[in-house]
Amino acid sequence: MKYILLLVILLALIFNAQASGAQDDEVTTIIIWGEPGTVSCIIDPASTWEFCNYVRELDARWQAEHPDIEIVWEDHGWDTDLFQALQAAIEEGTAPDITVGESFMPQLVQQGHLIPVELPPDVHENIIPATATAVERDGVLYGVPVFTAVFTLEINADLFLLAGLDPNTIDLSTWDQIEEAARVITEAGAGEFYGYSILGPTDFVTAALFRAAPYLYQVDAPLCNMPVCDTPSFNHPNSIQVYEWFRRMSAFTDPEITFAGSEAFVFSQLFSGITAMQTAGSWHPFWAEGSGCFDCRYLPLPLPPGGNRANVVVGNPIYGVLSSSEHPEEATEFLKYMIDDQNQSNLFWTGVGGRLPTTFTGIEAVQRVMEGDTSSVPSYYTEFLGRDLDDAPFDARVYDVFIDELLNGDVRTLPSWSTNFVEVTALWNEMFTEILSTDRPISEILDDYQAQAEALMSG
């Protein structure tokens, strides 16, 4: 009997050990609806896109450091497509653990769909404030920004020379100076080239608004009562001068460009020598070089009389953990990983360009490279991109104006309407189209669309 009892105990111990080992070997799966560029690199291992070098290194390091947490990436589009798909998934109970987003993220915070991200104080303070504004409430973060961009003025210096203007000495710091230069260049072009490009509505409803927002913010003309954004202010009196300036500038823009409906087409015209100036995101320098514009230059955005330096974060994907996630701790760990020093430093050297770090230490690493310290440049810069390490300081200095705007300007976010986000943004696009394509008094247009926006948001 004694031996039987011992055998039972031994078998129980073996069973418990096996069960414990099986538990230890369990893998937690985290579903991420990610930024499309990142996801494409994960799901297509054969892709030769330069950005994938960064993504694959990020993914491989995560797997090595967290073998018990598997990440499954899914692409559900961007902008309004992603927002609508996410809203449907939340209602159906099929939402992912983590989602990415940009302009609609404040809505998710307000609706209670994102959980607070608990970061150590030094990690929280390391995030550049403007990049996290959309998901921060009363000092609490509900997501982390993984890379960012801002706007500057982009010029094609060759067209300035063709029009008899010296790009090395001309002052383009004010709206009036931009307008005068655009007039001279357009007249010199005689239909062959133009002084300026304005982006009208595209398939992405926020695209044109992104380019207009910095100029509205320069004159302190908010589009709603941020951050709640439940009351539109399309007809803010300060905004009239902004739209009047855009209307005047439209005379120096090829209308077929403005309303082409394709962001890529509109902005590529500057690289092709069709347009001399435009508002550019920080992905433009790499794009310009790849398009053959070797004397494209970047300057601070021009200011109106009495206006203040302002900008807006763009291409600022934020990752947040859904409140319905069954693995909030593991998902939060991934968010922390995305903004660690190595990933933040690496992403700048993706070969795509313009993806600025969202942390102060990430920016500082880039600035050290500008000064000649190339120790933080990842190996794929030379191994896969075929660049010489000695080129790194020059490549970094191209983004100096963008970095200065990010760190020192009044950088804000786009409005995120509390109700009917897509419809209200589309309404702004209709208003902007009428401003650029008619001579109807702007104040009348603004009042008209203000009433429509109020009706949409109250509905």
N, C-alpha and C positions, 0 to 999 in steps of 0.2 A: 504493500500500500504506500509505503514511504517513497519507493522508487517511482510509482505511478504519479504521485503528487509532484515529485521533482521534475518528471518529464513534462507534466502539464505546465508547470511554471516556466520551464525552459522554452517550450513551444510558444508560450505567451510572450516571453521576452523576444524571441526571434521574430514573431509576428509584428510586435510593436516596433522593433528596430526597422523591419522592412517598411512598415507604414510610415515611420518617421523619415526614412530615407527617401521614400516616394514623395513625401510632402516636400522635402528639401529640394527634390529635383523638379518640382512643379514650376512651370513657366507662366508668368502673368502676361497676358496679351493686351496691349494698349492700341486702340484704334485711333488714328490721327487723320483728320481731314486737312491735308496740308496745302501749302502754297504750291500751285501747279508746277512751277519750275523745279522745285525740290522733288516733288513726287515723280516727275517724269524721269529724273535721274535714278531714282530707286527702282522703279518698275521696268526700266529699260537698261539693263546692264551693258548693252552694246552701244549705247549712245556715246558719241564723241564730243558732245557739247562741253565746252571748257568748264562751265559751272559745276559739272558732275564730279570733277576732281575734288572739289571742296565737299560736296554732299557725300560722296563715297567714303572719304576719310572720316567725316562726322559720323556716318552710320557704322563704319567698322570700329571706331573707338568706342561708341556706345555699346555695341555687341560685346566687345572685349571686357569692358568695365561693368556691364550689367547683363550677364548671361541669363539671368532669371527674369528679365523683362523684355519680351519681344515687342517690337514696334511694327505695326502694320499700317502702311501709308495708303491713303486713298485720295484721288483727285475728284473733287466735285465742283470744279470751276472756280470762278473768282467774281468778286463784286456782287452784282444782284443775283446772278445764277447761284452762287454759293449761299448767299443769304436766304433765298427762297427754298433751296434744298435743305438747309439747316433747320429752318422754321418747320418745314414739313416733317423732318425726322424727329424733332423735339415733340411735336404733337403725336406722332406715331409711336414714340417710345423707342426709336432706333438711332438716337443720336450717338455720335462717337464719344470717346473719352476726352479727346482734345480736338479743338477746332482752331483754324487760323481765320483771320479776318482783318479788315482795316476799317473802313468808314462806318460799318454797322456795329462794331464791337461795343460802343456805348449803349446801344439798345439792349444787347445781351446782358450787360451789367445791370441796367435799369430794370430789366424783366426778371432778374434773379437767376439767370441761366448759367452764370459763371461763379465759381467759388473763389474766395480770396487765396492769393498765392503767398504763402508764408516764406519769406526770404530772410536770411540773416541781415541785420542792419547795414553792414558794409556792402553787401551785394545789392540791396535795394538802393542805397545811396549812389552806387556806381552806375545806375541806369540814367542816361541823359533824360532829364524830366520831360522835354517836349515829346519824346518818342513814346512815353507811357501815359500821356495826358488822357487819352481816350478811355483807358481802363483803370484810372486811379480816382478813388473817391475818399475824401477825408483821410488821406495818407495810406489808404488800403489799396493794394494792387489786386486786380482781377485778371491779370494776364501779363505776359512779358513780350516786348518787341524784339525781334531777332535780327533785323537789319532795317535800314532806313534810307531816305533820300530827301533832298530839299531842292528848291529851284534857284536858278541864276539866270542872267541874261546871256544868251549865246549869240555870237556874231560870226559871219563868214567874212574874214578880213579881205579876201580877194575881191568881193563885190564892193567893199568900201573903196578900194584902190581904183576899180573900174569907174566908180562914180566921182572920182577926184577927191575922196576923203581919206585922210591919213588915219588908219586904225591905231597907230601907235600914239597919237597925240589927241585924238578927238575925245571930248568929254561926253559920256553917255550916262551920267549919273541922275538925270531928271527925266520926267515924262516929256517935258517940252523939248529937251535935247534929242530924245529918241524920236519924237514926232518929226522934228526938223530933218534929222538924218534919214528917216524913212522917206520923207518927201523927196529929198535930193536923189536918193538912190532909185526910187521908183521912176522919177522923171528921166534919169539917166538910162534906166533900163528900157524905156519905151516899149513896154509889153514883153520884153525878153526876160527881165528879172524884176523883183519887187523888194521893197524895203522891209517888210514885216510879215510874219505869219500869225494868224489867230486861229486857234482850234475851236471849231464849232462842235455841235453834238456828235457823239460817236456811239458805237454799240455799248460802250461802258458809260453809264449815265453820269458817273462822277468825273470823267476825264476833263471836260471843259471847265467844270466848276473848280477842279484842282488848280488850273492855270489862272483863273480869275481871283481865287480866294486871297492870294498874297497881296494883291492890289487893294482889295476891299479892306483887308486887315491894316494896311498902311494908313488908311484914313479912319480907322476904328469904326468900320461899318460891319458889325456882325450880322450873320444871316439868321440867327435865332438867339434865344436866351441860353447860351451854353452854361453848364454842361447838360442841363435838363433837356433843353431844345424842344419844348412843347409849344412854343409860340414863335412863328416865323417872323422875320423882319426883312422881307424882300424889298420893301420901300423905305428902308432906313435913309434919312435925308443925306447922310454922308456918302451914300453909295452913288448918288446921281453923278458926281464928278468922275467916278471910276467908269461908269458905263458911257458917259459922254466921251471920255478919252478912248475907250475901245471903239466907239462908233467912228471917231475921227481916224483912228489907226486902220480901220477896215478899208479906208480909201487907198491905203498903200499895201493892201493884201489882195492877192488874186482870189476872187470869190470862189473859184472852182477848187481852190485849196481849202479854204475855210470850211466849206460844207461838203468835203469829200467823204466824210463819215469814217475815215480811217486815221487813227492817231499816227501809225507808222508812216503812212503816205504823207501826211501833212508835214511832219517834222523832218522827213528825209529830203524835202525840197531844199532846205538850207544846205545840206551836204552836196546837193547836185548843182548848186549855184543858181537856184531859182529865187531864193529868199535870203535876205541879208541878216535879219535878226528875228529872234523868237525867245519865248520863255522855255528854259530847258531843265529837265530833271538831271540828277547826277549820274544817270546811266548814259547820258549823251556823249561825253568825251570818247568812251570806248566805241560807241556806235558811230560817231563821226569819223574816227580814225579808220574803222573798218569799211566805211563808205567812201573813203578817198578824200575827206576834207582834212587836210593836214595843217590848215591854218584857221581852224575853228577856235575861238577864244571864249573865255568865260569871265563874266564881270558881275558885280552885285546888281540886284534888281534896281531899276531906276525908281526914284522917289518923286511924289507930287509936292507942290509947295506946302510946307508945313506938315508933311507926312512923316511917319516914323518907319524905321526899318522893320519889316515884318516878313514872315515866310510861313510855309505850311509843310508838315511832314507828308511825304508821298512815297508810295512803294514801301510802306511801313507795316509789314505784316506782323500781327500780334497773335501769339498762341495763348489760348486759355483753356482751362479744364472745365468741362460741363458739370453742372451740379448733379446730373443723373449718372455720372461715371461711378462704376463699382470699384474703381482702383484709383482714388484721388491722390493717395500718397505717391504711388509709382508715377502717375501722370505729372504730378508736381515736380518730382525728381527730374523728369525729362525737360520740363521748362527751365529749371535751374541749369541743366546741362547745356541748353542752347545758348545761354549767355555767359558761359565761362570764358576765361581769357583766351584759351587756345582757339575755340571756335570763332569768337569775335574777331580775333586777329586774322585767322585764316580766310574768313569770308571775303575780306577786301581784295584778296588776290585770286579771285575765282577765274579771272580771264574774261568775265563779263563786264566788270567795272561798275562803279557807282553804287555798289551795295555797301553803304557806310555802316560801321559798327554802331550799336545803340548804347554802348557803355563808354565811360570816360577812359578806362584803361585800354579799350580797343582802339579808340581814337588816338590815344597817346602812343600806342605802338606804331600806328601809321605815321604819326608826326616824327617819331624817332627815325623811321626809314627816310623821311624827307631830309633829315639832317645827316644821313649817311650810314646809320646803324641798320644793317640789313639782317640782323640775327633772327628777327621774328618772321621773315619771309618764308613761307612754306616751300618744301622741296618741289612741289608740283609746278611752281612758277618757272623753274628752269627745266625740269624733267618732262613735263607734259605740255607746257605752253611754249617751250622753246625760247624763253627769254634769257637774256644775260643778267646775272644778279646785279651788275653795275647799272642796269637800266631802272632798277626798282626805285631809287630816289626820284628820278624824273617822273616815272609813272605815278608816284604818290603825290608829287607836287601839283600835278594837273588838277587835283581835287581840293587844293588849298582853299579856294573861294567857297566851295560847298561846305567844307568843314567849318570855316569861319562863320558862315550863315547859320549852321546848325548850332554852334556853341554860343554865338553872340547876338543873334537876331531874336526878335520877338516871334518865336516859332509856335504856331498853333496847329489845330487839327481842323478838318472839315466838320461842318455841322452833321449831326446824326439825328434826323428828325425822329421824335418819339413815336409817331404813328405814320403809317403809309410812307415809309422811307423811300421806296422806289418811285412811287407816284409823285411825291413832292420834289425829289431831285429831277425827275423827268420834266416836271412843270418849270423848274428853274431853267432847264435847257430850252424849253419853248420860249420863255421870256428872253433869254439871251439871243436866240435866233431872231426874234422880232426886233430887238435892239439893233442888231447888226445889219438887218436886211430891209428896214423901213426907216422913214423919217418922222414917224409919229413921235410926239414929245415923250421923252424918257420918263418924266414924272408920271404921265398918264399910264404908260406901260407898267411901271412898277406898282402903282396903286391897283391896277387891274389884276395883276398876278398875285399881289398880296392878298386880295380878297379870295382868290381861288385857293391859295395856299392855306389860308385860315379855314376855309370850308373843308379842305381835304384833311387837315389835322384834327379838326373838331369831329369829323366823321369817324 
